[in-house]
Amino acid sequence: MITRHVETLFCDDIRHEVGGKLSFIGVYSGGLFVPAFPVTLPKLCLSVKIVTPADEPIKVLNLRVLRDEEILQEIALDEEQLAAASDSAEEMTEEQRKERVQMAQFMLAFSPIQFEDACTLRVRVQTEDGELHGMALKVDQAPPPADMVPD
């Protein structure tokens, strides 16, 4: 059974390919390490998917991307906007609705983006049923190479 959830993917770039495919370049798996702070990255991209069962469509959606507590981006969609962007579940049988999902997908690019100090990038999605959390990205200073650590 599918439950409502948020999928996040942080990467260096998102490219739209021929045939409608997406390529995610330089995908981060939980941590982004930089040599020192402050640092400016030329680009940081984020793919956000909000997935819900077709028989439980999202009526209100407020997406926020946070750097610690600072809002970097906010997107709000109401029921009319969400309905216009999705397949209607009303035209499906009850069995079809149980097997299908509806998805809202966002591709965001921060270019350039500066980090003054270590922080965590988070995704929060507020719906009519409460707040959903996506996976976070911790931005931190890389440890020194092993040959640079004093004995």
Contacts in CASP RR format, 6 or more apart in sequence:
PFRMAT RR
TARGET T0000
AUTHOR 0000-0000-0000
METHOD contacts of the structure
MODEL  1
MITRHVETLFCDDIRHEVGGKLSFIGVYSGGLFVPAFPVTLPKLCLSVKI
VTPADEPIKVLNLRVLRDEEILQEIALDEEQLAAASDSAEEMTEEQRKER
VQMAQFMLAFSPIQFEDACTLRVRVQTEDGELHGMALKVDQAPPPADMVP
D
1 53 0 8 1.000
2 51 0 8 1.000
2 52 0 8 1.000
2 53 0 8 1.000
2 101 0 8 1.000
3 53 0 8 1.000
4 50 0 8 1.000
4 51 0 8 1.000
4 52 0 8 1.000
4 53 0 8 1.000
4 56 0 8 1.000
4 58 0 8 1.000
4 127 0 8 1.000
4 129 0 8 1.000
4 132 0 8 1.000
5 50 0 8 1.000
5 51 0 8 1.000
5 132 0 8 1.000
5 134 0 8 1.000
6 48 0 8 1.000
6 49 0 8 1.000
6 50 0 8 1.000
6 51 0 8 1.000
6 123 0 8 1.000
6 125 0 8 1.000
6 132 0 8 1.000
6 133 0 8 1.000
6 134 0 8 1.000
7 47 0 8 1.000
7 48 0 8 1.000
7 49 0 8 1.000
7 51 0 8 1.000
7 134 0 8 1.000
7 135 0 8 1.000
8 46 0 8 1.000
8 47 0 8 1.000
8 48 0 8 1.000
8 49 0 8 1.000
8 123 0 8 1.000
8 134 0 8 1.000
8 135 0 8 1.000
8 136 0 8 1.000
9 24 0 8 1.000
9 27 0 8 1.000
9 46 0 8 1.000
9 47 0 8 1.000
10 27 0 8 1.000
10 28 0 8 1.000
10 30 0 8 1.000
10 32 0 8 1.000
10 44 0 8 1.000
10 45 0 8 1.000
10 46 0 8 1.000
10 121 0 8 1.000
10 137 0 8 1.000
11 24 0 8 1.000
11 25 0 8 1.000
11 26 0 8 1.000
11 27 0 8 1.000
11 28 0 8 1.000
11 44 0 8 1.000
11 45 0 8 1.000
11 46 0 8 1.000
11 47 0 8 1.000
12 25 0 8 1.000
12 26 0 8 1.000
12 43 0 8 1.000
12 44 0 8 1.000
12 45 0 8 1.000
13 24 0 8 1.000
13 25 0 8 1.000
13 26 0 8 1.000
13 43 0 8 1.000
13 45 0 8 1.000
14 22 0 8 1.000
14 23 0 8 1.000
14 24 0 8 1.000
14 25 0 8 1.000
14 45 0 8 1.000
14 47 0 8 1.000
14 107 0 8 1.000
14 109 0 8 1.000
15 22 0 8 1.000
15 23 0 8 1.000
15 25 0 8 1.000
16 22 0 8 1.000
17 23 0 8 1.000
22 47 0 8 1.000
22 107 0 8 1.000
24 45 0 8 1.000
24 47 0 8 1.000
28 137 0 8 1.000
30 135 0 8 1.000
30 136 0 8 1.000
30 137 0 8 1.000
30 138 0 8 1.000
31 137 0 8 1.000
31 138 0 8 1.000
31 139 0 8 1.000
31 140 0 8 1.000
32 44 0 8 1.000
32 137 0 8 1.000
32 138 0 8 1.000
32 139 0 8 1.000
32 140 0 8 1.000
33 140 0 8 1.000
33 141 0 8 1.000
33 142 0 8 1.000
34 41 0 8 1.000
34 115 0 8 1.000
34 139 0 8 1.000
34 140 0 8 1.000
34 141 0 8 1.000
34 142 0 8 1.000
35 141 0 8 1.000
35 142 0 8 1.000
36 141 0 8 1.000
37 115 0 8 1.000
37 116 0 8 1.000
37 117 0 8 1.000
37 118 0 8 1.000
37 141 0 8 1.000
38 114 0 8 1.000
38 115 0 8 1.000
38 116 0 8 1.000
38 117 0 8 1.000
39 114 0 8 1.000
39 115 0 8 1.000
40 112 0 8 1.000
40 113 0 8 1.000
40 114 0 8 1.000
40 115 0 8 1.000
41 112 0 8 1.000
41 113 0 8 1.000
41 114 0 8 1.000
41 115 0 8 1.000
42 111 0 8 1.000
42 112 0 8 1.000
43 109 0 8 1.000
43 110 0 8 1.000
43 111 0 8 1.000
43 112 0 8 1.000
43 113 0 8 1.000
44 109 0 8 1.000
44 110 0 8 1.000
44 111 0 8 1.000
44 113 0 8 1.000
45 107 0 8 1.000
45 108 0 8 1.000
45 109 0 8 1.000
45 110 0 8 1.000
46 65 0 8 1.000
46 106 0 8 1.000
46 107 0 8 1.000
46 108 0 8 1.000
46 109 0 8 1.000
46 110 0 8 1.000
46 121 0 8 1.000
46 123 0 8 1.000
47 105 0 8 1.000
47 106 0 8 1.000
47 107 0 8 1.000
47 108 0 8 1.000
48 63 0 8 1.000
48 105 0 8 1.000
48 106 0 8 1.000
48 108 0 8 1.000
48 123 0 8 1.000
48 125 0 8 1.000
48 134 0 8 1.000
49 103 0 8 1.000
49 104 0 8 1.000
49 105 0 8 1.000
49 106 0 8 1.000
50 58 0 8 1.000
50 61 0 8 1.000
50 63 0 8 1.000
50 103 0 8 1.000
50 104 0 8 1.000
50 105 0 8 1.000
50 125 0 8 1.000
50 127 0 8 1.000
50 132 0 8 1.000
51 101 0 8 1.000
51 102 0 8 1.000
51 103 0 8 1.000
52 58 0 8 1.000
52 101 0 8 1.000
52 102 0 8 1.000
52 103 0 8 1.000
53 97 0 8 1.000
53 98 0 8 1.000
53 100 0 8 1.000
53 101 0 8 1.000
53 102 0 8 1.000
54 87 0 8 1.000
54 89 0 8 1.000
54 92 0 8 1.000
54 96 0 8 1.000
54 97 0 8 1.000
54 98 0 8 1.000
54 100 0 8 1.000
54 101 0 8 1.000
54 102 0 8 1.000
55 89 0 8 1.000
55 94 0 8 1.000
55 97 0 8 1.000
55 98 0 8 1.000
57 82 0 8 1.000
57 83 0 8 1.000
57 86 0 8 1.000
57 89 0 8 1.000
57 102 0 8 1.000
58 82 0 8 1.000
58 102 0 8 1.000
58 104 0 8 1.000
58 127 0 8 1.000
58 128 0 8 1.000
59 79 0 8 1.000
59 82 0 8 1.000
59 127 0 8 1.000
59 128 0 8 1.000
60 77 0 8 1.000
60 78 0 8 1.000
60 79 0 8 1.000
60 82 0 8 1.000
60 126 0 8 1.000
60 127 0 8 1.000
60 128 0 8 1.000
61 75 0 8 1.000
61 76 0 8 1.000
61 77 0 8 1.000
61 82 0 8 1.000
61 104 0 8 1.000
61 125 0 8 1.000
61 126 0 8 1.000
61 127 0 8 1.000
62 74 0 8 1.000
62 75 0 8 1.000
62 76 0 8 1.000
62 77 0 8 1.000
62 125 0 8 1.000
62 126 0 8 1.000
62 127 0 8 1.000
63 73 0 8 1.000
63 74 0 8 1.000
63 75 0 8 1.000
63 76 0 8 1.000
63 106 0 8 1.000
63 123 0 8 1.000
63 124 0 8 1.000
63 125 0 8 1.000
64 71 0 8 1.000
64 73 0 8 1.000
64 74 0 8 1.000
64 123 0 8 1.000
64 124 0 8 1.000
64 125 0 8 1.000
64 126 0 8 1.000
65 71 0 8 1.000
65 72 0 8 1.000
65 73 0 8 1.000
65 74 0 8 1.000
65 108 0 8 1.000
65 121 0 8 1.000
65 122 0 8 1.000
65 123 0 8 1.000
66 72 0 8 1.000
66 121 0 8 1.000
66 122 0 8 1.000
66 123 0 8 1.000
66 124 0 8 1.000
67 115 0 8 1.000
67 119 0 8 1.000
67 120 0 8 1.000
67 121 0 8 1.000
68 119 0 8 1.000
68 120 0 8 1.000
72 110 0 8 1.000
72 121 0 8 1.000
73 108 0 8 1.000
73 110 0 8 1.000
75 106 0 8 1.000
77 85 0 8 1.000
77 104 0 8 1.000
82 104 0 8 1.000
85 104 0 8 1.000
86 102 0 8 1.000
86 103 0 8 1.000
86 104 0 8 1.000
87 102 0 8 1.000
89 97 0 8 1.000
89 100 0 8 1.000
89 102 0 8 1.000
92 100 0 8 1.000
115 139 0 8 1.000
118 138 0 8 1.000
118 139 0 8 1.000
118 140 0 8 1.000
118 141 0 8 1.000
119 138 0 8 1.000
119 139 0 8 1.000
120 136 0 8 1.000
120 137 0 8 1.000
120 138 0 8 1.000
120 139 0 8 1.000
121 136 0 8 1.000
121 137 0 8 1.000
121 139 0 8 1.000
122 133 0 8 1.000
122 134 0 8 1.000
122 136 0 8 1.000
123 133 0 8 1.000
123 134 0 8 1.000
123 135 0 8 1.000
123 136 0 8 1.000
124 131 0 8 1.000
124 132 0 8 1.000
124 133 0 8 1.000
124 134 0 8 1.000
125 131 0 8 1.000
125 132 0 8 1.000
125 133 0 8 1.000
125 134 0 8 1.000
126 132 0 8 1.000
END
